[in-house]
Amino acid sequence: MATAVTPDKTTAPAKRRRGWRSLPLVRQLHQSVGLQRGMLVAGLVLSGIFVLTAILAPLLAPYEYNQLRDPISGAFGAQQAPSSTHLLGTTVGGYDVLSRVIWGSRTALYVIVIALVLSLFLGVFLGLVSGYFGGWVDRVLVVICDAIYAFPSLLLAIVMAIVISGGQSSLWGGILAAAISITVIYVPQYFRVVRAEVVRIKAEAFVESAKVIGAGHWRIMTRHVLRNSTRTLPLIVTLNASEAVSTLAALGFLGFGIQPTKAAEWGFDLGRSLSDVTSGIWWTALWPGLAIVLVVLGLTLVGESLNDLADPRLRTRRRAADVPPAGTVEPGGAVVTSEGYVA
């Protein structure tokens, strides 16, 4: 008589619960140690302050970015020193410095988001098509992207800004002009990374198996190749975000940014205040410049820390440093063997 065998519940593999520790950045923060963790935390704090300031700009700013007078006290006045009315003083154009700095964070965030989304979409799509199909399409796209990549990035951004908006524009016109100018610079970077990964992955056995069973090119590209060729892109996105802020500031500094009556932009305010420094008026240049430095520093620290954590060689060093040397006697009499296990 056959008897039913009840599976042993103790031998069944336990399901791994995905908690908040597995979330992006939280997992990297848990993996980091020492100075690397300090850099990541500092970068996250600076980047978080930047994003929150941009989102809450209408609540944090005492005045509008283009406001020149108060209904009660009258006109602000140009180049006024910091006081209780204007905590960071006023600019040469008569704008409140604190308000311009706070509103400038929103302009920078707009440009970063639009530029990175456009760069990712175009760069990933072109890299996927070029690496998968090859042939004359691949050769033409490689030559074009290499030519753009070899061109000086700031000069290319200036040319694109002039072509798109004539160097002067409104709020969204200037934001789109700056974002598209930065997009042209970053597309070749994503193209080269994705193309190299696609060329490697399309020769794998699972891609050949998908072709054998009759899967179409679009299904193979999106279901098998794309998801395995974009793992390093978050690191590049973080680093490019800091470069986008500096490029936007450079465009505004040179006078190809957004009009001051249309939006607040740190680079424009910094360029207009250079002549004030020689006259002892330091507050008009200090705070926009400090905002640029802190935002670029925060985003760069996050990107560099994530890049270090994604490097297998650094992870191997960390595991080797965590294992005690062979022959070490642990508390309780246990001895570490040459394989790193406690006997």
C-alpha distance (Angstrom), angle and dihedral (degrees) to the residues before:
residue distance angle dihedral
M1 . . .
A2 3.73 . .
T3 3.73 117.8 .
A4 3.76 124.8 -153.7
V5 3.75 114.2 -114.5
T6 3.78 114.1 -139.1
P7 3.80 111.9 -146.2
D8 3.76 114.4 -117.9
K9 3.78 108.5 -111.0
T10 3.77 91.1 -155.8
T11 3.80 91.7 63.5
A12 3.81 94.9 49.2
P13 3.78 112.7 105.2
A14 3.75 111.9 -105.1
K15 3.76 116.8 -123.3
R16 3.76 113.6 -114.2
R17 3.75 111.3 -124.6
R18 3.76 116.8 -138.7
G19 3.78 107.3 -142.3
W20 3.76 133.4 169.9
R21 3.82 90.0 -74.7
S22 3.82 89.7 70.9
L23 3.81 93.5 57.3
P24 3.82 118.4 113.1
L25 3.82 114.6 -85.0
V26 3.84 90.0 9.9
R27 3.80 90.1 71.9
Q28 3.81 91.5 45.8
L29 3.79 90.2 47.4
H30 3.80 89.5 53.1
Q31 3.82 91.5 49.1
S32 3.80 95.5 49.3
V33 3.80 122.4 90.7
G34 3.79 138.1 -170.7
L35 3.79 118.3 -18.5
Q36 3.79 91.1 -1.4
R37 3.81 90.8 60.5
G38 3.79 91.1 47.0
M39 3.80 90.9 53.1
L40 3.80 91.9 48.1
V41 3.81 93.2 48.0
A42 3.81 92.4 47.5
G43 3.80 90.8 49.1
L44 3.79 92.9 48.3
V45 3.81 91.9 49.1
L46 3.81 93.6 50.1
S47 3.81 92.6 44.1
G48 3.81 91.5 46.9
I49 3.81 91.9 51.5
F50 3.80 89.5 49.6
V51 3.82 93.7 51.2
L52 3.81 94.0 44.3
T53 3.80 91.3 48.3
A54 3.80 90.6 51.7
I55 3.80 93.0 48.6
L56 3.81 95.2 44.4
A57 3.82 96.2 39.4
P58 3.84 94.8 120.2
L59 3.80 89.6 54.4
L60 3.81 98.3 41.5
A61 3.80 101.2 42.1
P62 3.82 114.1 85.5
Y63 3.82 91.8 -152.8
E64 3.79 139.7 17.0
Y65 3.80 117.8 -88.2
N66 3.83 91.5 -112.0
Q67 3.81 98.8 36.4
L68 3.84 114.4 126.3
R69 3.79 103.0 173.8
D70 3.76 141.8 31.2
P71 3.82 119.3 -129.5
I72 3.81 90.2 -129.6
S73 3.81 107.5 33.6
G74 3.81 97.5 30.6
A75 3.80 126.7 -137.9
F76 3.80 118.0 9.7
G77 3.78 96.0 -136.4
A78 3.80 127.2 -136.5
Q79 3.82 123.8 -80.4
Q80 3.80 94.7 1.0
A81 3.81 114.5 173.2
P82 3.83 119.9 -115.0
S83 3.80 110.9 -76.0
S84 3.78 141.3 152.6
T85 3.80 90.0 -81.9
H86 3.82 95.0 47.3
L87 3.80 109.1 24.5
L88 3.80 94.8 -166.2
G89 3.82 97.7 27.4
T90 3.79 128.7 -117.7
T91 3.81 132.7 -71.3
V92 3.79 130.1 -116.3
G93 3.79 87.9 -94.5
G94 3.81 92.7 53.3
Y95 3.84 97.5 -104.8
D96 3.79 124.0 138.0
V97 3.83 108.2 -102.4
L98 3.81 95.9 -148.7
S99 3.79 92.3 51.6
R100 3.81 92.2 47.6
V101 3.81 91.5 50.5
I102 3.81 92.9 49.5
W103 3.80 95.0 45.3
G104 3.81 89.9 45.2
S105 3.79 89.9 64.6
R106 3.81 89.6 62.4
T107 3.81 91.6 51.3
A108 3.81 90.4 50.1
L109 3.80 91.9 48.9
Y110 3.81 91.7 50.9
V111 3.79 91.6 52.1
I112 3.81 93.4 46.1
V113 3.80 94.2 51.0
I114 3.82 96.1 44.5
A115 3.81 94.4 43.7
L116 3.81 94.9 48.0
V117 3.82 94.2 45.2
L118 3.81 92.0 50.5
S119 3.81 92.0 44.1
L120 3.79 93.0 49.5
F121 3.79 94.3 47.6
L122 3.81 96.1 47.4
G123 3.80 97.4 36.4
V124 3.81 95.8 47.2
F125 3.81 93.6 44.6
L126 3.80 94.6 48.1
G127 3.80 92.6 43.5
L128 3.80 91.4 49.3
V129 3.81 94.0 50.1
S130 3.81 94.0 42.3
G131 3.80 95.9 48.1
Y132 3.79 96.5 42.4
F133 3.80 101.8 45.5
G134 3.81 100.1 28.3
G135 3.79 117.0 177.1
W136 3.78 123.4 98.4
V137 3.82 92.1 -23.6
D138 3.79 89.8 59.6
R139 3.80 93.2 47.6
V140 3.81 94.0 49.3
L141 3.82 94.3 47.4
V142 3.80 92.3 46.3
V143 3.81 92.1 52.1
I144 3.83 92.7 47.7
C145 3.82 94.6 47.0
D146 3.81 92.5 45.3
A147 3.81 89.9 51.9
I148 3.82 91.4 50.4
Y149 3.81 91.9 44.3
A150 3.82 91.2 52.2
F151 3.81 92.2 51.4
P152 3.85 115.9 95.0
S153 3.79 104.3 -94.2
L154 3.81 98.7 -141.8
L155 3.80 93.3 46.4
L156 3.80 89.7 49.1
A157 3.81 90.5 50.3
I158 3.81 90.9 50.7
V159 3.81 92.0 50.4
M160 3.80 91.9 48.4
A161 3.82 91.8 47.4
I162 3.81 90.8 52.8
V163 3.79 92.7 46.6
I164 3.81 93.9 47.9
S165 3.78 102.9 40.0
G166 3.78 107.5 4.5
G167 3.81 89.8 -112.8
Q168 3.81 94.0 -71.2
S169 3.77 125.2 72.6
S170 3.78 148.9 147.2
L171 3.79 125.8 -95.1
W172 3.80 101.4 -78.8
G173 3.78 93.0 26.5
G174 3.80 90.6 55.7
I175 3.80 93.0 42.6
L176 3.80 91.8 50.9
A177 3.81 91.7 44.8
A178 3.81 91.9 51.6
A179 3.83 92.2 42.6
I180 3.81 93.7 49.6
S181 3.81 90.6 45.9
I182 3.81 89.9 53.9
T183 3.83 90.7 43.4
V184 3.80 91.6 59.1
I185 3.82 88.4 55.2
Y186 3.81 96.2 48.2
V187 3.83 101.4 41.4
P188 3.84 93.2 79.0
Q189 3.82 90.6 53.5
Y190 3.80 94.3 55.2
F191 3.81 90.3 39.7
R192 3.80 93.4 56.5
V193 3.81 94.9 45.1
V194 3.81 95.2 47.3
R195 3.79 94.3 41.8
A196 3.82 92.5 52.9
E197 3.82 91.0 50.4
V198 3.81 93.1 46.3
V199 3.81 92.3 50.6
R200 3.81 88.9 53.5
I201 3.80 97.2 42.6
K202 3.81 98.1 46.3
A203 3.81 88.9 65.1
E204 3.82 92.4 56.7
A205 3.80 121.2 111.5
F206 3.81 95.8 -115.2
V207 3.82 90.9 57.9
E208 3.79 91.2 50.3
S209 3.80 89.6 48.6
A210 3.80 90.7 52.7
K211 3.82 89.6 53.0
V212 3.81 91.2 49.5
I213 3.81 93.9 54.4
G214 3.80 89.9 51.6
A215 3.80 103.9 -100.8
G216 3.79 113.9 162.2
H217 3.78 125.8 -118.9
W218 3.81 93.9 -106.9
R219 3.81 92.9 51.7
I220 3.80 92.5 47.3
M221 3.81 92.2 47.4
T222 3.81 95.4 48.7
R223 3.81 102.6 32.5
H224 3.81 102.7 36.2
V225 3.80 112.0 15.2
L226 3.80 104.5 34.8
R227 3.79 98.3 51.1
N228 3.82 91.1 51.0
S229 3.80 96.7 46.1
T230 3.81 101.8 53.9
R231 3.80 102.3 60.7
T232 3.81 95.2 108.0
L233 3.81 95.5 45.9
P234 3.85 96.7 90.1
L235 3.80 88.8 61.6
I236 3.81 92.2 51.2
V237 3.82 91.1 45.9
T238 3.80 91.8 55.5
L239 3.79 93.0 49.4
N240 3.81 92.6 45.0
A241 3.81 90.9 52.1
S242 3.81 89.9 65.7
E243 3.80 90.6 46.4
A244 3.81 89.5 51.2
V245 3.82 90.7 56.8
S246 3.80 92.3 50.3
T247 3.83 92.4 45.6
L248 3.81 91.4 50.0
A249 3.80 90.1 49.0
A250 3.80 91.0 49.2
L251 3.81 91.7 51.8
G252 3.80 91.4 50.1
F253 3.81 92.1 44.1
L254 3.81 90.8 55.5
G255 3.81 92.0 47.5
F256 3.82 99.4 -104.4
G257 3.79 95.6 108.5
I258 3.79 135.5 87.6
Q259 3.79 125.0 -46.6
P260 3.85 112.2 -101.9
T261 3.80 90.9 -125.5
K262 3.82 91.1 55.5
A263 3.82 101.7 46.7
A264 3.79 142.6 -19.6
E265 3.80 116.0 -99.7
W266 3.79 124.8 178.2
G267 3.79 97.3 -146.2
F268 3.80 93.3 52.7
D269 3.81 92.5 49.2
L270 3.80 90.6 47.8
G271 3.80 92.4 51.3
R272 3.81 93.0 49.0
S273 3.80 92.0 50.5
L274 3.81 99.5 53.3
S275 3.79 92.5 94.0
D276 3.82 89.5 52.4
V277 3.81 93.1 62.5
T278 3.81 93.6 65.2
S279 3.81 88.4 53.7
G280 3.80 93.3 53.4
I281 3.81 94.7 -103.3
W282 3.82 97.4 130.5
W283 3.81 102.3 159.6
T284 3.81 96.9 72.3
A285 3.83 92.3 61.6
L286 3.81 102.3 29.6
W287 3.79 101.3 66.1
P288 3.84 100.8 44.0
G289 3.81 89.4 45.9
L290 3.79 91.7 47.6
A291 3.80 90.9 50.3
I292 3.82 90.8 53.6
V293 3.80 92.3 48.1
L294 3.81 95.0 48.4
V295 3.81 95.5 46.7
V296 3.81 93.3 46.7
L297 3.81 90.1 45.6
G298 3.80 93.6 50.0
L299 3.81 95.2 48.6
T300 3.81 91.6 44.0
L301 3.81 92.6 51.6
V302 3.80 90.7 51.6
G303 3.79 92.7 48.0
E304 3.80 95.4 46.3
S305 3.80 92.4 46.4
L306 3.81 92.4 50.4
N307 3.79 89.6 46.9
D308 3.81 91.1 53.7
L309 3.80 92.1 47.7
A310 3.80 91.2 50.8
D311 3.82 92.3 52.5
P312 3.86 108.5 101.1
R313 3.80 91.5 -153.0
L314 3.80 91.9 58.8
R315 3.82 91.1 46.5
T316 3.81 89.4 52.4
R317 3.78 90.8 51.0
R318 3.77 90.8 51.0
R319 3.82 93.1 50.7
A320 3.81 90.2 47.5
A321 3.80 90.6 50.4
D322 3.80 91.6 50.1
V323 3.83 93.4 53.9
P324 3.84 113.2 81.7
P325 3.80 116.1 -125.6
A326 3.79 118.8 -91.4
G327 3.78 114.5 -85.0
T328 3.79 94.6 29.8
V329 3.79 112.4 142.8
E330 3.79 111.2 -134.6
P331 3.82 123.0 -152.4
G332 3.80 108.9 -76.7
G333 3.80 95.1 35.2
A334 3.85 98.8 -75.2
V335 3.80 116.2 146.5
V336 3.83 125.8 -148.1
T337 3.82 111.6 -128.4
S338 3.79 126.5 -147.5
E339 3.83 89.9 -94.2
G340 3.79 90.7 59.9
Y341 3.82 96.4 -107.3
V342 3.75 126.7 125.1
A343 3.81 112.1 -115.9
